[in-house]
Amino acid sequence: MMNLITPVFFVTVGCIDLPWISTRMSGTYVYRKSGMDICSRNVTLVARRSCSLIALAVLLCSCKSTPPTSLVTPVQKTQPPASTQLSQQPMRGIWLATVSRLDWPPISSVNISNPTSRMHVQQQALTNKLDQLQRLGINTVFFQVKPDATALWPSQILPWSDVMTGKIGQDPGYDPLQFMLDEAHKRGMKVHAWFNPYRVSVNIKPGTIRELNNTLNQQPASVYVQHRDWIKTSGDRLVLDPGIPEVQQWITNIVAEVVSRYPVDGVQFDDYFYTESAGSKLNDNDTFRRYGAGFASKADWRRHNTQQLITQVSRTIKKLNPNVEFGVSPAGVWRNRSHDPMGSDTRGAAAYDESYADTRRWVQLGLLDYIAPQIYWPFSRSAARYDVLAKWWADVVKPTNTRLYIGVAFYKVGEPSKVEPDWMVNGGVPELKKQLDLNDTVPEISGTILFREDYLNKPQTQQAVNYLRSRWGS
């Protein structure tokens, strides 16, 4: 699987030898997919329709919630996902973030008052990016279509995203998702629709709340005004409460809307599941009292909630279109061996314990076509070595039909770092080469995804960009 207007800023919360992987999350607004650093919490803000809805209603009614006996016990039998067409070449992907306009659309475009001119500027910027990606050898774009509780397509469930026009609910005059699909497919590139499932807003500022309230008389209005009882504050942002069954159905409906209407090649959820920060915890005590009967702990119940969503979305996608791949890009560490003998030899903040996402189990249960862990550290980072984690994940997927793609921290290339100096050596090329070489030689690894697109245009990454072009480009 992060800043609001400024593309990058850093916040340090103490120095501990942990990769704080609340990834792509924003601890204090860090929009980097996951890459919160090990010694600091860095955040780099970095028709078919009616038939589909009927089918979806049947699917949702069949998804009952029953407490599992154990969420850590190894699964004995793997249920492979419905057959999808396997890629003929290794994944060479890149994430293209729209939240806070990190990669696209251009920030300046929202200041263009003429809708037609604004549309042309945004479309030209996107085609320029796709041309560059094509020259670089990128074959798949992970395009963020739901950065929060807004959409980059004309949705019947979500209001238009403000990233397009500066105002929630304002029609940009075209369909960005359809435009991306047309232009990418024209260039022989695949597109996976990237969703942030639970986030409603990137902050809790009065102006943001006012904007959400202003959608009350729009169609559709924001979930914030339609279902205020679903909304919680967590990690200094508004989020949906993952423990409410209706929330899980609502998210599934959104994914179903895209899969039933667009020729997307895949759907991806990022690493935002339960996203909390030390000073902004999610208060779901009432939800737990209502729905948590039969669970030994709130932690087990939370993990069950995230698994229920993944199960429901996976089944729905396969019913609507078996050829659409479903994947998750979680934090790089599932669990540490010091806490679980099945975990990796690492000392990092773990998705299982921090985000309540039992990603290893999802693979074992065959819920995913692919998993793309964000392994955002170099070989020399002892607390979370790249090679240790990549090989650990390779062992996880080996007995399954789930493909493994590795998320690589291209945003760190060329950036000065006392704890990770390898990214500065010769423009970061040697470290990048080692990571790509490993990805190409471990049989279970099916490719690489770079985080994120705009870093291809930074001065400090140009040596690495030239290297990628020589390695991947045609």
Secondary structure as GFF3:
##gff-version 3
##sequence-region A 1 474
A	DSSP	alpha_helix	49	61	.	.	.	ID=ss1
A	DSSP	beta_strand	91	96	.	.	.	ID=ss2
A	DSSP	three_ten_helix	99	101	.	.	.	ID=ss3
A	DSSP	three_ten_helix	107	111	.	.	.	ID=ss4
A	DSSP	alpha_helix	115	136	.	.	.	ID=ss5
A	DSSP	beta_strand	140	146	.	.	.	ID=ss6
A	DSSP	alpha_helix	162	165	.	.	.	ID=ss7
A	DSSP	alpha_helix	176	186	.	.	.	ID=ss8
A	DSSP	beta_strand	190	195	.	.	.	ID=ss9
A	DSSP	alpha_helix	206	213	.	.	.	ID=ss10
A	DSSP	three_ten_helix	214	217	.	.	.	ID=ss11
A	DSSP	alpha_helix	223	226	.	.	.	ID=ss12
A	DSSP	three_ten_helix	228	230	.	.	.	ID=ss13
A	DSSP	beta_strand	231	234	.	.	.	ID=ss14
A	DSSP	beta_strand	237	240	.	.	.	ID=ss15
A	DSSP	alpha_helix	245	261	.	.	.	ID=ss16
A	DSSP	beta_strand	266	269	.	.	.	ID=ss17
A	DSSP	alpha_helix	285	291	.	.	.	ID=ss18
A	DSSP	alpha_helix	298	320	.	.	.	ID=ss19
A	DSSP	beta_strand	325	328	.	.	.	ID=ss20
A	DSSP	alpha_helix	351	354	.	.	.	ID=ss21
A	DSSP	alpha_helix	359	364	.	.	.	ID=ss22
A	DSSP	beta_strand	370	371	.	.	.	ID=ss23
A	DSSP	three_ten_helix	382	384	.	.	.	ID=ss24
A	DSSP	alpha_helix	386	397	.	.	.	ID=ss25
A	DSSP	beta_strand	403	408	.	.	.	ID=ss26
A	DSSP	three_ten_helix	410	412	.	.	.	ID=ss27
A	DSSP	three_ten_helix	421	428	.	.	.	ID=ss28
A	DSSP	alpha_helix	429	441	.	.	.	ID=ss29
A	DSSP	beta_strand	445	450	.	.	.	ID=ss30
A	DSSP	three_ten_helix	453	457	.	.	.	ID=ss31
A	DSSP	three_ten_helix	459	461	.	.	.	ID=ss32
A	DSSP	alpha_helix	462	472	.	.	.	ID=ss33
###
